Amino acid sequence: MLALRLLNVVAPAYFLCISLVTFALQLFLFLPSMRQDPATARLFPPALLHGALFLFLSTNALGNYVLVIQNSPDDLEACQGPSARRALCPPPSTHFCRVCARVTLRHDHHCFFTGNCIGSRNMRNFVLFCLYTSLACLYSMVAGVAYISAALSTSFAHPLAFLTLLPTSISQFFSGAVLGSEMFVILMLYLWFAIGLACAGFCCHQLLLILRGQTRHQVRKGVAVSARPWRKNLQEVFGKRWLLGLLIPMFNVGGESSKQRDK
């Protein structure tokens, strides 16, 4: 238990460090390298478009990250008191998390990167957090590849060029042909790639469970769920204003019935 609680502190710190490093590289390396050629007049410079897109992705990722933490799924009062109130949240609709030391309604899992449980109230923000984190990491990787390609005069036209970039760059780094800042960017490319793919896979898996009307906790426990239309399951999590939630971070607008359903 001590190791889990320690991980509950280290994982969010790791995520915030990666975010700060990504912001610094975008601001001090990638954006200055996108200088517009004076001979070509464009309405929107590449640096402006790149900065606006990265700001949109990172704002949604960090905004939903904060909302996952603030919009806590616990509701201890609903599971205490008269038996009529306790009947609203019998197991397996609720789950007591030993790490958080609280009851979670419609418990899905405990996310160590947010240091919080994922349940009925913050599921939508968690899915959007995974989506925009994946997009921000993959977009940063593309920008980093463009930077390394210009700095080292390297072509990535060959499919295996990205896979052989790391071992080749390590040997060139020790021989002095690659600068320390360039080597650091190369290492970040693989980290962005790994985080982007992991978040994308996690987001797709979570969406599949939402379409089925299930939670990960129910799948682990082997709890059967009643068949419902997938549109109703989506609306219960994402709400009617789902399109607005895709553009700006906002609190969960799902139906209150998700807190009281017993699957």
CYANA upper distance limits for C-alpha pairs under 8 A (distance plus 0.5 A):
  1 MET  CA      5 ARG  CA      6.77
  1 MET  CA     99 VAL  CA      7.84
  2 LEU  CA      6 LEU  CA      6.61
  3 ALA  CA      7 LEU  CA      6.62
  4 LEU  CA      8 ASN  CA      6.61
  4 LEU  CA     99 VAL  CA      7.46
  5 ARG  CA      9 VAL  CA      7.15
  5 ARG  CA     99 VAL  CA      6.70
  6 LEU  CA     10 VAL  CA      6.73
  7 LEU  CA     11 ALA  CA      6.22
  7 LEU  CA    112 PHE  CA      7.18
  8 ASN  CA     12 PRO  CA      7.56
  8 ASN  CA    112 PHE  CA      5.42
  8 ASN  CA    113 PHE  CA      7.56
  8 ASN  CA    114 THR  CA      8.35
  8 ASN  CA    115 GLY  CA      5.58
  9 VAL  CA     13 ALA  CA      7.10
  9 VAL  CA    112 PHE  CA      8.31
  9 VAL  CA    115 GLY  CA      7.36
 10 VAL  CA     14 TYR  CA      6.61
 11 ALA  CA     15 PHE  CA      6.80
 11 ALA  CA    112 PHE  CA      6.37
 11 ALA  CA    113 PHE  CA      5.25
 11 ALA  CA    114 THR  CA      8.10
 11 ALA  CA    115 GLY  CA      8.18
 12 PRO  CA     16 LEU  CA      6.72
 12 PRO  CA    112 PHE  CA      7.49
 12 PRO  CA    113 PHE  CA      5.07
 12 PRO  CA    114 THR  CA      6.14
 12 PRO  CA    115 GLY  CA      7.09
 13 ALA  CA     17 CYS  CA      6.66
 14 TYR  CA     18 ILE  CA      6.76
 15 PHE  CA     19 SER  CA      6.73
 15 PHE  CA    113 PHE  CA      7.18
 16 LEU  CA     20 LEU  CA      6.71
 17 CYS  CA     21 VAL  CA      6.67
 18 ILE  CA     22 THR  CA      6.60
 19 SER  CA     23 PHE  CA      6.72
 20 LEU  CA     24 ALA  CA      6.68
 21 VAL  CA     25 LEU  CA      6.70
 22 THR  CA     26 GLN  CA      6.66
 22 THR  CA    140 SER  CA      8.11
 23 PHE  CA     27 LEU  CA      6.57
 24 ALA  CA     28 PHE  CA      6.38
 24 ALA  CA     29 LEU  CA      8.30
 25 LEU  CA     29 LEU  CA      5.71
 25 LEU  CA     30 PHE  CA      6.86
 25 LEU  CA    185 VAL  CA      8.49
 26 GLN  CA     30 PHE  CA      5.34
 26 GLN  CA     31 LEU  CA      6.37
 26 GLN  CA    140 SER  CA      8.26
 27 LEU  CA     31 LEU  CA      6.15
 27 LEU  CA     32 PRO  CA      7.94
 28 PHE  CA     32 PRO  CA      6.95
 29 LEU  CA     33 SER  CA      6.79
 30 PHE  CA     34 MET  CA      7.20
 30 PHE  CA    143 ALA  CA      7.25
 30 PHE  CA    144 GLY  CA      7.54
 30 PHE  CA    147 TYR  CA      6.91
 31 LEU  CA     35 ARG  CA      8.23
 31 LEU  CA     47 ALA  CA      6.04
 31 LEU  CA     50 HIS  CA      8.06
 31 LEU  CA     51 GLY  CA      7.65
 32 PRO  CA     47 ALA  CA      8.11
 33 SER  CA    147 TYR  CA      7.63
 34 MET  CA     46 PRO  CA      6.78
 34 MET  CA     47 ALA  CA      5.78
 35 ARG  CA     45 PRO  CA      8.44
 35 ARG  CA     46 PRO  CA      8.00
 35 ARG  CA     47 ALA  CA      7.24
 36 GLN  CA     40 THR  CA      7.96
 36 GLN  CA     45 PRO  CA      6.70
 36 GLN  CA     46 PRO  CA      7.38
 36 GLN  CA     47 ALA  CA      8.28
 37 ASP  CA     41 ALA  CA      8.28
 44 PHE  CA     48 LEU  CA      7.02
 44 PHE  CA     49 LEU  CA      7.22
 45 PRO  CA     49 LEU  CA      7.07
 46 PRO  CA     50 HIS  CA      6.50
 47 ALA  CA     51 GLY  CA      6.44
 48 LEU  CA     52 ALA  CA      6.57
 49 LEU  CA     53 LEU  CA      6.65
 50 HIS  CA     54 PHE  CA      6.62
 51 GLY  CA     55 LEU  CA      6.45
 52 ALA  CA     56 PHE  CA      6.68
 53 LEU  CA     57 LEU  CA      6.83
 54 PHE  CA     58 SER  CA      6.47
 54 PHE  CA    136 ALA  CA      7.20
 54 PHE  CA    139 TYR  CA      8.14
 54 PHE  CA    140 SER  CA      8.44
 55 LEU  CA     59 THR  CA      6.29
 56 PHE  CA     60 ASN  CA      6.81
 57 LEU  CA     61 ALA  CA      6.69
 57 LEU  CA    132 TYR  CA      6.23
 57 LEU  CA    133 THR  CA      8.02
 57 LEU  CA    135 LEU  CA      7.39
 57 LEU  CA    136 ALA  CA      5.98
 58 SER  CA     62 LEU  CA      6.50
 58 SER  CA    132 TYR  CA      7.61
 58 SER  CA    133 THR  CA      7.75
 58 SER  CA    136 ALA  CA      6.60
 59 THR  CA     63 GLY  CA      6.15
 60 ASN  CA     64 ASN  CA      6.44
 60 ASN  CA    128 LEU  CA      8.33
 60 ASN  CA    129 PHE  CA      7.70
 60 ASN  CA    132 TYR  CA      6.82
 60 ASN  CA    247 LEU  CA      8.08
 60 ASN  CA    248 ILE  CA      6.77
 60 ASN  CA    249 PRO  CA      6.17
 61 ALA  CA     65 TYR  CA      6.62
 61 ALA  CA    128 LEU  CA      7.74
 61 ALA  CA    129 PHE  CA      5.40
 61 ALA  CA    130 CYS  CA      7.96
 61 ALA  CA    131 LEU  CA      8.24
 61 ALA  CA    132 TYR  CA      5.38
 61 ALA  CA    133 THR  CA      5.77
 61 ALA  CA    136 ALA  CA      8.29
 62 LEU  CA     66 VAL  CA      6.75
 62 LEU  CA    129 PHE  CA      7.80
 63 GLY  CA     67 LEU  CA      6.84
 63 GLY  CA    129 PHE  CA      8.46
 63 GLY  CA    249 PRO  CA      5.91
 64 ASN  CA     68 VAL  CA      6.55
 64 ASN  CA    125 ASN  CA      5.64
 64 ASN  CA    126 PHE  CA      7.28
 64 ASN  CA    128 LEU  CA      7.09
 64 ASN  CA    129 PHE  CA      5.67
 64 ASN  CA    249 PRO  CA      6.02
 64 ASN  CA    250 MET  CA      7.91
 65 TYR  CA     69 ILE  CA      7.18
 65 TYR  CA    114 THR  CA      7.54
 65 TYR  CA    125 ASN  CA      7.75
 65 TYR  CA    126 PHE  CA      7.57
 65 TYR  CA    129 PHE  CA      6.24
 66 VAL  CA     70 GLN  CA      6.64
 67 LEU  CA     71 ASN  CA      5.98
 67 LEU  CA    122 ASN  CA      7.86
 67 LEU  CA    125 ASN  CA      6.97
 67 LEU  CA    249 PRO  CA      8.29
 67 LEU  CA    250 MET  CA      7.93
 67 LEU  CA    251 PHE  CA      7.15
 68 VAL  CA     72 SER  CA      7.36
 68 VAL  CA    114 THR  CA      7.76
 68 VAL  CA    116 ASN  CA      8.09
 68 VAL  CA    118 ILE  CA      8.23
 68 VAL  CA    122 ASN  CA      5.80
 68 VAL  CA    123 MET  CA      8.26
 68 VAL  CA    125 ASN  CA      6.20
 68 VAL  CA    126 PHE  CA      6.42
 69 ILE  CA    114 THR  CA      6.90
 69 ILE  CA    115 GLY  CA      7.99
 69 ILE  CA    116 ASN  CA      6.63
 71 ASN  CA    121 ARG  CA      6.90
 71 ASN  CA    122 ASN  CA      6.22
 71 ASN  CA    251 PHE  CA      7.78
 72 SER  CA    116 ASN  CA      7.91
 72 SER  CA    117 CYS  CA      7.98
 72 SER  CA    121 ARG  CA      7.32
 72 SER  CA    122 ASN  CA      7.22
 73 PRO  CA    104 THR  CA      6.06
 73 PRO  CA    105 LEU  CA      6.80
 73 PRO  CA    117 CYS  CA      7.36
 73 PRO  CA    118 ILE  CA      7.16
 73 PRO  CA    119 GLY  CA      5.74
 73 PRO  CA    120 SER  CA      6.70
 73 PRO  CA    121 ARG  CA      5.60
 73 PRO  CA    122 ASN  CA      6.86
 74 ASP  CA    102 ARG  CA      6.81
 74 ASP  CA    103 VAL  CA      5.86
 74 ASP  CA    104 THR  CA      5.06
 74 ASP  CA    105 LEU  CA      6.83
 75 ASP  CA     79 CYS  CA      7.78
 75 ASP  CA    103 VAL  CA      6.93
 75 ASP  CA    104 THR  CA      7.18
 75 ASP  CA    105 LEU  CA      7.44
 76 LEU  CA     80 GLN  CA      7.10
 76 LEU  CA    102 ARG  CA      7.42
 76 LEU  CA    103 VAL  CA      6.35
 77 GLU  CA     81 GLY  CA      7.91
 78 ALA  CA     85 ARG  CA      6.73
 78 ALA  CA     86 ARG  CA      7.17
 78 ALA  CA     88 LEU  CA      8.05
 78 ALA  CA     89 CYS  CA      7.87
 79 CYS  CA     85 ARG  CA      6.98
 79 CYS  CA     86 ARG  CA      5.21
 79 CYS  CA     87 ALA  CA      8.45
 79 CYS  CA     88 LEU  CA      8.01
 79 CYS  CA     89 CYS  CA      6.67
 80 GLN  CA     85 ARG  CA      7.48
 80 GLN  CA     86 ARG  CA      6.45
 81 GLY  CA     85 ARG  CA      7.08
 81 GLY  CA     86 ARG  CA      7.41
 82 PRO  CA     86 ARG  CA      6.98
 83 SER  CA     87 ALA  CA      6.55
 84 ALA  CA     88 LEU  CA      7.66
 85 ARG  CA     89 CYS  CA      8.23
 86 ARG  CA     90 PRO  CA      7.19
 88 LEU  CA    260 GLN  CA      6.30
 88 LEU  CA    261 ARG  CA      8.39
 88 LEU  CA    262 ASP  CA      8.35
 89 CYS  CA     93 SER  CA      6.25
 89 CYS  CA     94 THR  CA      6.38
 89 CYS  CA    105 LEU  CA      7.82
 89 CYS  CA    260 GLN  CA      6.95
 89 CYS  CA    261 ARG  CA      8.47
 89 CYS  CA    262 ASP  CA      7.63
 90 PRO  CA     94 THR  CA      6.78
 90 PRO  CA    262 ASP  CA      7.95
 91 PRO  CA     95 HIS  CA      7.26
 92 PRO  CA    218 GLN  CA      7.71
 92 PRO  CA    223 VAL  CA      8.32
 92 PRO  CA    262 ASP  CA      7.93
 92 PRO  CA    263 LYS  CA      7.69
 93 SER  CA    105 LEU  CA      6.69
 93 SER  CA    106 ARG  CA      5.66
 93 SER  CA    107 HIS  CA      7.55
 93 SER  CA    260 GLN  CA      8.41
 93 SER  CA    261 ARG  CA      7.57
 93 SER  CA    262 ASP  CA      5.79
 93 SER  CA    263 LYS  CA      6.82
 94 THR  CA    103 VAL  CA      6.95
 94 THR  CA    104 THR  CA      6.02
 94 THR  CA    105 LEU  CA      5.16
 94 THR  CA    106 ARG  CA      6.17
 94 THR  CA    107 HIS  CA      6.53
 95 HIS  CA    103 VAL  CA      6.06
 95 HIS  CA    104 THR  CA      5.89
 95 HIS  CA    105 LEU  CA      7.36
 95 HIS  CA    106 ARG  CA      8.19
 95 HIS  CA    107 HIS  CA      6.41
 96 PHE  CA    101 ALA  CA      7.29
 96 PHE  CA    102 ARG  CA      6.08
 96 PHE  CA    103 VAL  CA      4.90
 96 PHE  CA    104 THR  CA      6.80
 97 CYS  CA    101 ALA  CA      5.92
 97 CYS  CA    102 ARG  CA      6.24
 97 CYS  CA    103 VAL  CA      6.86
 97 CYS  CA    104 THR  CA      7.72
 97 CYS  CA    110 HIS  CA      8.21
 97 CYS  CA    117 CYS  CA      8.18
 98 ARG  CA    102 ARG  CA      7.83
100 CYS  CA    116 ASN  CA      7.50
100 CYS  CA    117 CYS  CA      7.80
104 THR  CA    117 CYS  CA      7.61
104 THR  CA    118 ILE  CA      8.38
104 THR  CA    119 GLY  CA      6.70
105 LEU  CA    119 GLY  CA      6.39
105 LEU  CA    120 SER  CA      6.60
105 LEU  CA    259 LYS  CA      6.47
105 LEU  CA    260 GLN  CA      8.50
106 ARG  CA    119 GLY  CA      5.64
106 ARG  CA    120 SER  CA      5.74
106 ARG  CA    215 THR  CA      7.78
106 ARG  CA    258 SER  CA      7.84
106 ARG  CA    259 LYS  CA      6.98
107 HIS  CA    117 CYS  CA      7.90
107 HIS  CA    118 ILE  CA      6.78
107 HIS  CA    119 GLY  CA      5.02
107 HIS  CA    120 SER  CA      7.53
107 HIS  CA    215 THR  CA      7.48
107 HIS  CA    216 ARG  CA      8.43
107 HIS  CA    217 HIS  CA      6.83
108 ASP  CA    117 CYS  CA      8.16
108 ASP  CA    118 ILE  CA      6.08
108 ASP  CA    119 GLY  CA      5.99
108 ASP  CA    215 THR  CA      5.40
108 ASP  CA    216 ARG  CA      5.38
108 ASP  CA    217 HIS  CA      5.51
108 ASP  CA    218 GLN  CA      8.14
109 HIS  CA    117 CYS  CA      6.54
109 HIS  CA    118 ILE  CA      6.05
109 HIS  CA    119 GLY  CA      7.97
109 HIS  CA    216 ARG  CA      6.97
109 HIS  CA    217 HIS  CA      6.86
110 HIS  CA    115 GLY  CA      8.08
110 HIS  CA    116 ASN  CA      6.54
110 HIS  CA    117 CYS  CA      4.72
110 HIS  CA    118 ILE  CA      6.40
111 CYS  CA    115 GLY  CA      6.41
111 CYS  CA    116 ASN  CA      6.19
111 CYS  CA    117 CYS  CA      6.36
111 CYS  CA    118 ILE  CA      7.24
112 PHE  CA    116 ASN  CA      7.19
118 ILE  CA    122 ASN  CA      6.62
118 ILE  CA    123 MET  CA      6.41
118 ILE  CA    126 PHE  CA      7.85
119 GLY  CA    123 MET  CA      6.13
120 SER  CA    237 VAL  CA      7.96
120 SER  CA    258 SER  CA      6.63
120 SER  CA    259 LYS  CA      6.57
121 ARG  CA    252 ASN  CA      6.71
121 ARG  CA    254 GLY  CA      8.27
121 ARG  CA    259 LYS  CA      8.37
122 ASN  CA    126 PHE  CA      6.66
122 ASN  CA    251 PHE  CA      8.37
122 ASN  CA    252 ASN  CA      6.79
123 MET  CA    127 VAL  CA      6.79
123 MET  CA    237 VAL  CA      7.31
123 MET  CA    252 ASN  CA      8.37
124 ARG  CA    128 LEU  CA      6.82
124 ARG  CA    237 VAL  CA      6.34
124 ARG  CA    238 PHE  CA      6.15
124 ARG  CA    252 ASN  CA      6.73
125 ASN  CA    129 PHE  CA      6.44
125 ASN  CA    249 PRO  CA      8.29
125 ASN  CA    250 MET  CA      8.36
125 ASN  CA    251 PHE  CA      7.81
125 ASN  CA    252 ASN  CA      7.27
126 PHE  CA    130 CYS  CA      6.78
127 VAL  CA    131 LEU  CA      6.72
127 VAL  CA    203 CYS  CA      6.28
127 VAL  CA    206 GLN  CA      7.54
127 VAL  CA    207 LEU  CA      8.08
128 LEU  CA    132 TYR  CA      6.57
128 LEU  CA    246 LEU  CA      7.90
129 PHE  CA    133 THR  CA      6.40
130 CYS  CA    134 SER  CA      6.57
130 CYS  CA    199 CYS  CA      5.64
130 CYS  CA    200 ALA  CA      7.24
130 CYS  CA    202 PHE  CA      7.70
130 CYS  CA    203 CYS  CA      6.16
131 LEU  CA    135 LEU  CA      6.85
131 LEU  CA    199 CYS  CA      7.25
131 LEU  CA    200 ALA  CA      6.76
131 LEU  CA    203 CYS  CA      6.60
132 TYR  CA    136 ALA  CA      6.39
133 THR  CA    137 CYS  CA      6.57
133 THR  CA    196 GLY  CA      7.36
133 THR  CA    199 CYS  CA      7.35
134 SER  CA    138 LEU  CA      6.64
134 SER  CA    195 ILE  CA      7.28
134 SER  CA    196 GLY  CA      4.50
134 SER  CA    197 LEU  CA      7.19
134 SER  CA    198 ALA  CA      8.19
134 SER  CA    199 CYS  CA      5.72
134 SER  CA    200 ALA  CA      6.04
135 LEU  CA    139 TYR  CA      6.43
135 LEU  CA    196 GLY  CA      7.21
136 ALA  CA    140 SER  CA      6.52
136 ALA  CA    196 GLY  CA      8.22
137 CYS  CA    141 MET  CA      6.65
137 CYS  CA    192 TRP  CA      5.34
137 CYS  CA    193 PHE  CA      7.25
137 CYS  CA    195 ILE  CA      7.31
137 CYS  CA    196 GLY  CA      5.68
138 LEU  CA    142 VAL  CA      6.84
138 LEU  CA    192 TRP  CA      6.74
138 LEU  CA    193 PHE  CA      6.55
138 LEU  CA    196 GLY  CA      5.99
139 TYR  CA    143 ALA  CA      6.78
140 SER  CA    144 GLY  CA      6.47
140 SER  CA    189 LEU  CA      8.37
140 SER  CA    192 TRP  CA      7.59
141 MET  CA    145 VAL  CA      6.56
141 MET  CA    188 MET  CA      8.35
141 MET  CA    189 LEU  CA      5.66
141 MET  CA    190 TYR  CA      8.38
141 MET  CA    192 TRP  CA      6.37
141 MET  CA    193 PHE  CA      7.01
142 VAL  CA    146 ALA  CA      6.84
143 ALA  CA    147 TYR  CA      6.78
144 GLY  CA    148 ILE  CA      6.63
144 GLY  CA    185 VAL  CA      7.27
144 GLY  CA    186 ILE  CA      8.21
144 GLY  CA    189 LEU  CA      7.00
145 VAL  CA    149 SER  CA      6.41
145 VAL  CA    189 LEU  CA      7.86
146 ALA  CA    150 ALA  CA      6.82
147 TYR  CA    151 ALA  CA      6.56
148 ILE  CA    152 LEU  CA      6.23
148 ILE  CA    153 SER  CA      8.07
148 ILE  CA    154 THR  CA      7.70
148 ILE  CA    182 GLU  CA      7.52
148 ILE  CA    185 VAL  CA      8.26
148 ILE  CA    186 ILE  CA      8.02
149 SER  CA    153 SER  CA      5.74
149 SER  CA    154 THR  CA      5.11
149 SER  CA    155 SER  CA      6.61
149 SER  CA    156 PHE  CA      7.91
150 ALA  CA    154 THR  CA      7.47
151 ALA  CA    182 GLU  CA      8.44
152 LEU  CA    178 VAL  CA      8.39
155 SER  CA    161 ALA  CA      8.00
156 PHE  CA    161 ALA  CA      5.81
156 PHE  CA    162 PHE  CA      7.11
157 ALA  CA    161 ALA  CA      7.72
160 LEU  CA    164 THR  CA      6.78
161 ALA  CA    165 LEU  CA      6.50
162 PHE  CA    166 LEU  CA      8.24
164 THR  CA    168 THR  CA      6.70
165 LEU  CA    169 SER  CA      6.38
165 LEU  CA    186 ILE  CA      8.38
166 LEU  CA    170 ILE  CA      6.64
166 LEU  CA    186 ILE  CA      7.40
166 LEU  CA    187 LEU  CA      7.95
167 PRO  CA    171 SER  CA      7.07
168 THR  CA    172 GLN  CA      6.86
169 SER  CA    173 PHE  CA      6.35
169 SER  CA    178 VAL  CA      7.38
169 SER  CA    183 MET  CA      7.47
169 SER  CA    186 ILE  CA      8.48
170 ILE  CA    174 PHE  CA      6.98
170 ILE  CA    183 MET  CA      8.11
171 SER  CA    175 SER  CA      6.90
172 GLN  CA    176 GLY  CA      6.66
172 GLN  CA    177 ALA  CA      5.56
172 GLN  CA    178 VAL  CA      6.13
173 PHE  CA    177 ALA  CA      6.21
173 PHE  CA    178 VAL  CA      5.04
173 PHE  CA    179 LEU  CA      7.07
173 PHE  CA    180 GLY  CA      7.89
173 PHE  CA    183 MET  CA      7.50
174 PHE  CA    178 VAL  CA      8.42
178 VAL  CA    182 GLU  CA      6.92
178 VAL  CA    183 MET  CA      7.08
179 LEU  CA    183 MET  CA      6.74
180 GLY  CA    184 PHE  CA      6.66
181 SER  CA    185 VAL  CA      6.84
182 GLU  CA    186 ILE  CA      6.80
183 MET  CA    187 LEU  CA      6.85
184 PHE  CA    188 MET  CA      6.77
185 VAL  CA    189 LEU  CA      6.72
186 ILE  CA    190 TYR  CA      7.46
187 LEU  CA    191 LEU  CA      7.03
188 MET  CA    192 TRP  CA      6.46
189 LEU  CA    193 PHE  CA      6.63
190 TYR  CA    194 ALA  CA      6.62
191 LEU  CA    195 ILE  CA      6.64
192 TRP  CA    196 GLY  CA      6.29
193 PHE  CA    197 LEU  CA      6.68
194 ALA  CA    198 ALA  CA      6.60
195 ILE  CA    199 CYS  CA      6.52
196 GLY  CA    200 ALA  CA      6.57
197 LEU  CA    201 GLY  CA      6.60
198 ALA  CA    202 PHE  CA      6.61
199 CYS  CA    203 CYS  CA      6.45
200 ALA  CA    204 CYS  CA      6.73
201 GLY  CA    205 HIS  CA      6.67
202 PHE  CA    206 GLN  CA      6.60
203 CYS  CA    207 LEU  CA      6.65
204 CYS  CA    208 LEU  CA      6.73
205 HIS  CA    209 LEU  CA      6.94
206 GLN  CA    210 ILE  CA      6.77
207 LEU  CA    211 LEU  CA      6.69
208 LEU  CA    212 ARG  CA      6.91
209 LEU  CA    213 GLY  CA      6.63
209 LEU  CA    214 GLN  CA      5.59
209 LEU  CA    215 THR  CA      6.61
209 LEU  CA    216 ARG  CA      7.86
210 ILE  CA    214 GLN  CA      6.40
210 ILE  CA    215 THR  CA      7.70
210 ILE  CA    233 ASN  CA      6.74
210 ILE  CA    234 LEU  CA      6.89
210 ILE  CA    237 VAL  CA      8.09
211 LEU  CA    230 TRP  CA      5.45
211 LEU  CA    231 ARG  CA      8.04
211 LEU  CA    233 ASN  CA      6.29
211 LEU  CA    234 LEU  CA      6.66
212 ARG  CA    227 ALA  CA      8.26
212 ARG  CA    228 ARG  CA      8.25
212 ARG  CA    230 TRP  CA      7.03
212 ARG  CA    233 ASN  CA      7.74
213 GLY  CA    225 VAL  CA      7.75
213 GLY  CA    227 ALA  CA      8.41
213 GLY  CA    228 ARG  CA      7.77
213 GLY  CA    230 TRP  CA      7.98
213 GLY  CA    233 ASN  CA      6.04
214 GLN  CA    218 GLN  CA      6.94
214 GLN  CA    219 VAL  CA      7.65
214 GLN  CA    225 VAL  CA      7.38
215 THR  CA    219 VAL  CA      6.95
216 ARG  CA    220 ARG  CA      6.77
217 HIS  CA    221 LYS  CA      6.73
218 GLN  CA    222 GLY  CA      6.40
218 GLN  CA    223 VAL  CA      5.54
218 GLN  CA    224 ALA  CA      8.16
219 VAL  CA    223 VAL  CA      6.80
223 VAL  CA    263 LYS  CA      7.82
224 ALA  CA    263 LYS  CA      7.57
225 VAL  CA    263 LYS  CA      5.81
226 SER  CA    263 LYS  CA      7.67
228 ARG  CA    232 LYS  CA      7.58
228 ARG  CA    233 ASN  CA      7.64
229 PRO  CA    233 ASN  CA      7.12
230 TRP  CA    234 LEU  CA      6.69
231 ARG  CA    235 GLN  CA      6.65
232 LYS  CA    236 GLU  CA      6.58
233 ASN  CA    237 VAL  CA      7.17
234 LEU  CA    238 PHE  CA      6.42
234 LEU  CA    239 GLY  CA      8.01
235 GLN  CA    239 GLY  CA      5.07
235 GLN  CA    240 LYS  CA      6.72
235 GLN  CA    254 GLY  CA      7.10
235 GLN  CA    255 GLY  CA      8.17
236 GLU  CA    254 GLY  CA      5.36
236 GLU  CA    255 GLY  CA      5.66
236 GLU  CA    257 SER  CA      8.15
236 GLU  CA    258 SER  CA      6.96
237 VAL  CA    252 ASN  CA      8.22
237 VAL  CA    253 VAL  CA      8.10
237 VAL  CA    254 GLY  CA      5.30
237 VAL  CA    255 GLY  CA      7.70
237 VAL  CA    258 SER  CA      8.17
238 PHE  CA    242 TRP  CA      5.83
238 PHE  CA    252 ASN  CA      7.51
238 PHE  CA    253 VAL  CA      6.85
238 PHE  CA    254 GLY  CA      5.85
239 GLY  CA    252 ASN  CA      7.99
239 GLY  CA    253 VAL  CA      5.34
239 GLY  CA    254 GLY  CA      4.62
239 GLY  CA    255 GLY  CA      7.02
240 LYS  CA    253 VAL  CA      7.77
240 LYS  CA    254 GLY  CA      8.07
241 ARG  CA    245 GLY  CA      7.09
241 ARG  CA    253 VAL  CA      7.59
242 TRP  CA    246 LEU  CA      6.99
242 TRP  CA    253 VAL  CA      8.49
243 LEU  CA    247 LEU  CA      7.33
244 LEU  CA    248 ILE  CA      6.86
245 GLY  CA    249 PRO  CA      6.39
245 GLY  CA    250 MET  CA      6.46
254 GLY  CA    258 SER  CA      8.07
256 GLU  CA    260 GLN  CA      7.89
257 SER  CA    261 ARG  CA      6.62
